[in-house]
Amino acid sequence: PATVTEATETSSNALGLTVSALDRDTKRSLGLEHGVQVDAVEGVARAAGIRAGDIVITLNNLDVDTAEELDQVIESLPRNRALPILVARGDSQSFFTIRLAD
């Protein structure tokens, strides 16, 4: 797992993600400018194919660097629309599609 700089985590958000921030050196070593590490996943995110250990880079084309930022983006997401989430897994990056119900 990547190095975590802060214990700020979020759980029970609408996507079912528990995440932690990555320090600058870890992001640099992964070739990333943004992202939070997925520590646990359930619900909508799991159904979309997100896994623990993935790094969420963007959600709905908005950069994410902290659990708090992720929560803010999630709160602003439109419901019942397909939304892109960019995830780094290993040496590759992939887009997944999520949809929040009303």
N, C-alpha and C positions, 0 to 999 in steps of 0.2 A: 504493500500500500504506500501511497504517497505521504510525504511529511505534512502534518497539519500544524498551522500556526496558532489557531485559536479554537477554543472548545465550543464556539457558537455552532449550534446545530438546529435543525428544524425537523420536526416530524409532524405527522398528522396534517400536512398541507393537502390541498385538493388533488395533487398529483400522486401522493403516497411516497414522496421522497424524503429521506433523511440524508443530509449532506453536511460536509465540513469544508472549510476554506483550505486552499493550498497556499503554501508560502511561495514567494517570488522565485526562489531557486528551483523549486520543484516544477513550477510552470515553465521556467526557462529550459530546464533539462528535458521537458516533454515537448518543447517547441510551441508552447501556448502562451497567449497574452492574457487569457481569461479562463475561468472555469472553477467549478467546485466539484469535489469528489463525492460520489454517491456511496454512502455507508450502508444504507438499507433501502429497499424498494418494495412497494406493494401497489395494489390498486391500478389506476390508470397508467402509471408509468411502467409497471411490470407488464401489463397487457400490451403496451406499445413495444416492448422488447428491451427496455432499459434494465441494466443489471448492476448489482453492487460492484464497486471498483471502477465503473465508468466515470468519466468526467463530463459534466454538463458544461458546455461552453456558451451556448446561447439558447434562449427560449423565446419563441416568437420573434426571432431575429434581434433580440436584445441581449447584450453581454451580461454575464453573471459572474460575480467574483466572491460573493459571500452568501451565507444562508439567508441573511436579511434581504439582500437584493433579490434572491430567488423568490422569497415570499412576496415581495412587492410586485414582482412581475406576475406571479401566479394570481394574485388578487386582482390584477388589471386585465387578465385574459378574458376574451369573449367566450361565451358558452356556446356549445353545439356548433363549433367550427373546427375544422382540421387545422392544427397549429404545428409548426416545425420546431423540433428540438435537436440541436446539434450536439453530438456526443463523441468524445474521444474514447476509443477502446483499443488498448495495445498501441500499435503504430498507425492506426487508421482513424479517420473521422467519418461519421455517418449521420445522416439526418433520419430521425424517426418522426412519426406523426402522432400527435396526441389529440384527444377531443374530450373536453370537460362537459359533463352533462349539467343541466340546469339545477 
